[in-house]
Amino acid sequence: MRVLLIEDHPSLSEAMVHAIARAGYAVDHAATVKLASQMAEITDYALIILDLGLPDGDGLELLPKLRKQGSVPVIILTAREELSARLAGLDGGADDYIVKPVEMSELLARCRAVLRRPGERASSTLTIDGLQLNTASRSVTFEKQPISLGRREVTVLEHLMRAAGRVLNRRTLEEAVYGFDDAYSPNALEASVSRLRRALAEAGCELAIITVRGVGWMLPQKNTSK
């Protein structure tokens, strides 16, 4: 999943990007209303974390525009603790409101809670023929035995499991795995798929990741549940 962090404080945004990435998400960062608006227009985000006090405007002014672009959940993160500010944010369409300072563990818990809300995100567990991925804890098991995977391999697996039976193209997976600021080689995605295949095989999982040459990858749609 890909997250957009809109925050202008340098050290705080750096810490948040690091924490969110370690939790298994691809992260893009914007420090202004203008840049955030541009990024939201061209990228399909799973979650947006929005600061209100930005150098070129108020985050509340951006909220209605984000809402018009789709149902992406928005968490407001701000130093404004007055009840009127919280009500304005929630009434404006935010899904949650966090007052600074915030512990990173709490921020990540709020992210998981918002992503579990009704719709496609209702369940935090994906299962295909004994292979199970918990999207909240980012843990993977086969026949209840843990499989050790890197965060990018977990993200690739999650998207393949969600799209079981359909081909995911390279661009879709790269956008899910890498943020705008991530440096990666042309064959980085193939390397992640290869590591994922190897880990599944070593765990005794025979579920095949099928390469559709020139297009992308897919998992066969077998006994799948969400």
C-alpha positions as CSV (number, residue, x, y, z in Angstrom):
1,M,0.0,0.0,0.0
2,R,1.1,3.5,-0.7
3,V,0.8,6.4,1.7
4,L,1.1,10.1,1.1
5,L,2.5,12.1,4.1
6,I,1.8,15.9,3.9
7,E,4.0,17.4,6.6
8,D,6.4,20.4,6.5
9,H,8.4,19.9,9.7
10,P,11.8,18.4,8.4
11,S,12.8,16.2,11.4
12,L,9.2,15.0,12.1
13,S,8.5,14.2,8.5
14,E,11.8,12.3,8.3
15,A,10.9,10.2,11.4
16,M,7.4,9.5,10.1
17,V,8.5,8.5,6.7
18,H,11.0,6.1,8.3
19,A,8.4,4.6,10.7
20,I,5.7,4.2,8.0
21,A,8.2,2.6,5.6
22,R,9.4,0.2,8.3
23,A,5.7,-0.8,8.8
24,G,5.7,-2.0,5.2
25,Y,4.2,0.9,3.3
26,A,5.6,2.8,0.3
27,V,5.7,6.5,1.3
28,D,5.6,9.7,-0.6
29,H,6.2,13.0,1.2
30,A,5.0,16.5,0.3
31,A,5.7,19.6,2.4
32,T,3.3,22.0,0.7
33,V,-0.3,22.1,-0.4
34,K,0.7,22.6,-4.0
35,L,2.9,19.6,-4.2
36,A,0.5,17.4,-2.2
37,S,-2.3,18.3,-4.6
38,Q,-0.2,17.5,-7.6
39,M,0.8,14.1,-6.1
40,A,-2.7,13.2,-5.1
41,E,-3.9,13.8,-8.7
42,I,-1.5,11.4,-10.3
43,T,-1.2,8.6,-7.7
44,D,-3.8,6.3,-6.2
45,Y,-3.0,6.3,-2.5
46,A,-4.3,3.9,0.1
47,L,-4.0,6.5,2.9
48,I,-3.2,10.2,3.3
49,I,-1.8,11.8,6.5
50,L,-2.4,15.5,6.4
51,D,-0.8,18.3,8.5
52,L,-2.9,21.5,8.6
53,G,-0.3,24.2,9.1
54,L,1.5,24.2,5.8
55,P,3.8,27.0,4.4
56,D,1.6,27.8,1.4
57,G,-1.9,27.2,2.9
58,D,-4.1,25.4,5.4
59,G,-4.5,21.7,5.0
60,L,-8.2,22.0,5.6
61,E,-8.4,23.8,2.3
62,L,-6.9,20.7,0.6
63,L,-9.2,18.2,2.3
64,P,-12.3,18.8,0.1
65,K,-10.2,18.4,-3.0
66,L,-8.8,15.1,-1.7
67,R,-12.4,14.0,-1.0
68,K,-13.5,14.8,-4.6
69,Q,-10.8,12.6,-6.0
70,G,-12.0,9.4,-4.3
71,S,-12.6,7.6,-1.1
72,V,-9.0,7.5,0.1
73,P,-9.0,7.7,3.9
74,V,-7.4,10.9,5.4
75,I,-5.9,11.2,8.9
76,I,-5.3,14.8,10.1
77,L,-2.1,15.2,12.2
78,T,-1.8,18.7,13.7
79,A,-0.8,20.8,16.7
80,R,-4.3,22.3,16.8
81,E,-6.0,20.8,19.8
82,E,-9.1,23.0,20.1
83,L,-12.4,21.2,19.8
84,S,-13.5,23.5,17.0
85,A,-10.4,22.5,15.0
86,R,-11.1,18.8,15.5
87,L,-14.7,19.2,14.5
88,A,-13.8,21.2,11.4
89,G,-11.4,18.5,10.3
90,L,-13.8,15.6,10.9
91,D,-16.8,17.5,9.4
92,G,-14.5,18.3,6.4
93,G,-14.2,14.6,5.6
94,A,-11.2,13.4,7.7
95,D,-11.4,9.8,8.9
96,D,-9.3,10.5,12.1
97,Y,-7.7,13.4,13.9
98,I,-4.4,13.1,15.8
99,V,-3.0,16.0,17.9
100,K,0.8,16.4,18.1
101,P,3.0,15.3,19.6
102,V,2.2,11.7,18.7
103,E,4.1,8.4,19.3
104,M,4.9,6.6,16.1
105,S,3.3,3.4,17.5
106,E,0.0,5.3,17.9
107,L,0.2,6.8,14.5
108,L,0.8,3.4,12.9
109,A,-2.1,1.9,15.0
110,R,-4.4,4.7,13.8
111,C,-3.3,4.0,10.2
112,R,-4.1,0.3,10.6
113,A,-7.5,1.1,12.1
114,V,-8.5,3.4,9.3
115,L,-7.4,0.9,6.7
116,R,-9.6,-1.8,8.3
117,R,-12.8,0.2,7.9
118,P,-15.7,-1.0,5.7
119,G,-15.3,-2.0,2.1
120,E,-12.3,-3.8,0.6
121,R,-10.2,-3.0,3.7
122,A,-12.7,-4.7,6.1
123,S,-10.6,-7.8,6.7
124,S,-6.9,-7.7,7.6
125,T,-6.3,-11.3,6.5
126,L,-5.7,-12.7,3.0
127,T,-5.7,-16.4,2.4
128,I,-4.9,-18.6,-0.6
129,D,-4.6,-22.4,-0.2
130,G,-2.9,-22.3,3.2
131,L,-0.8,-19.2,2.5
132,Q,-2.0,-16.4,4.8
133,L,-1.0,-12.7,5.0
134,N,-2.1,-10.5,7.9
135,T,-2.1,-7.0,6.4
136,A,-2.1,-5.3,9.8
137,S,0.9,-7.1,11.3
138,R,2.5,-7.7,7.9
139,S,3.2,-11.3,8.8
140,V,3.0,-14.2,6.4
141,T,2.5,-17.9,7.2
142,F,2.0,-21.1,5.3
143,E,0.1,-23.9,7.0
144,K,0.5,-21.7,10.2
145,Q,4.3,-21.7,9.9
146,P,5.9,-18.2,9.7
147,I,7.7,-17.1,6.5
148,S,10.3,-14.4,6.8
149,L,9.9,-11.8,4.0
150,G,11.3,-8.3,3.5
151,R,8.7,-5.5,3.5
152,R,8.8,-5.1,-0.3
153,E,8.2,-8.8,-0.8
154,V,5.3,-8.6,1.6
155,T,3.8,-5.7,-0.4
156,V,4.2,-7.6,-3.7
157,L,2.6,-10.6,-2.2
158,E,-0.3,-8.6,-0.8
159,H,-1.1,-7.0,-4.1
160,L,-0.8,-10.3,-6.0
161,M,-3.2,-12.0,-3.4
162,R,-5.7,-9.2,-3.6
163,A,-5.7,-9.5,-7.4
164,A,-5.6,-13.4,-7.6
165,G,-6.6,-14.5,-11.0
166,R,-5.7,-11.2,-12.7
167,V,-2.4,-10.0,-14.1
168,L,-0.8,-7.0,-12.3
169,N,1.4,-5.0,-14.6
170,R,4.9,-3.7,-13.7
171,R,3.7,-0.1,-13.2
172,T,1.0,-1.1,-10.7
173,L,3.4,-3.1,-8.6
174,E,6.2,-0.5,-8.7
175,E,3.8,2.2,-7.6
176,A,2.7,0.0,-4.7
177,V,6.2,-0.9,-3.6
178,Y,8.3,2.3,-4.2
179,G,7.8,5.9,-3.2
180,F,8.7,8.8,-5.5
181,D,11.9,9.3,-3.6
182,D,13.0,5.7,-3.6
183,A,16.0,4.8,-5.8
184,Y,15.7,1.4,-7.4
185,S,17.2,-0.3,-10.3
186,P,15.3,-1.4,-13.5
187,N,15.3,-5.1,-12.3
188,A,14.6,-4.4,-8.7
189,L,11.0,-5.6,-9.0
190,E,12.1,-8.8,-10.6
191,A,14.5,-9.3,-7.7
192,S,11.7,-8.9,-5.2
193,V,9.5,-11.4,-7.1
194,S,12.4,-13.8,-7.2
195,R,13.1,-13.6,-3.5
196,L,9.4,-14.0,-2.8
197,R,9.2,-17.1,-5.0
198,R,12.3,-18.6,-3.2
199,A,10.9,-17.9,0.2
200,L,7.5,-19.5,-0.6
201,A,9.2,-22.6,-2.1
202,E,11.5,-23.0,0.9
203,A,8.4,-23.0,3.1
204,G,6.8,-25.8,1.0
205,C,4.2,-23.5,-0.6
206,E,3.6,-24.6,-4.1
207,L,1.5,-21.6,-5.1
208,A,3.0,-20.3,-8.3
209,I,3.7,-16.7,-9.1
210,I,3.1,-16.7,-12.9
211,T,5.1,-14.3,-15.1
212,V,3.2,-12.9,-18.0
213,R,6.0,-11.9,-20.2
214,G,6.0,-8.2,-21.2
215,V,3.1,-7.5,-18.9
216,G,3.5,-8.5,-15.3
217,W,2.7,-11.2,-12.7
218,M,-0.2,-13.0,-11.2
219,L,-1.3,-15.6,-8.8
220,P,-3.8,-18.3,-9.8
221,Q,-7.3,-17.8,-8.3
222,K,-7.6,-20.9,-6.2
223,N,-9.3,-21.3,-2.8
224,T,-9.1,-17.6,-1.9
225,S,-10.6,-15.6,1.0
226,K,-10.4,-12.1,2.3
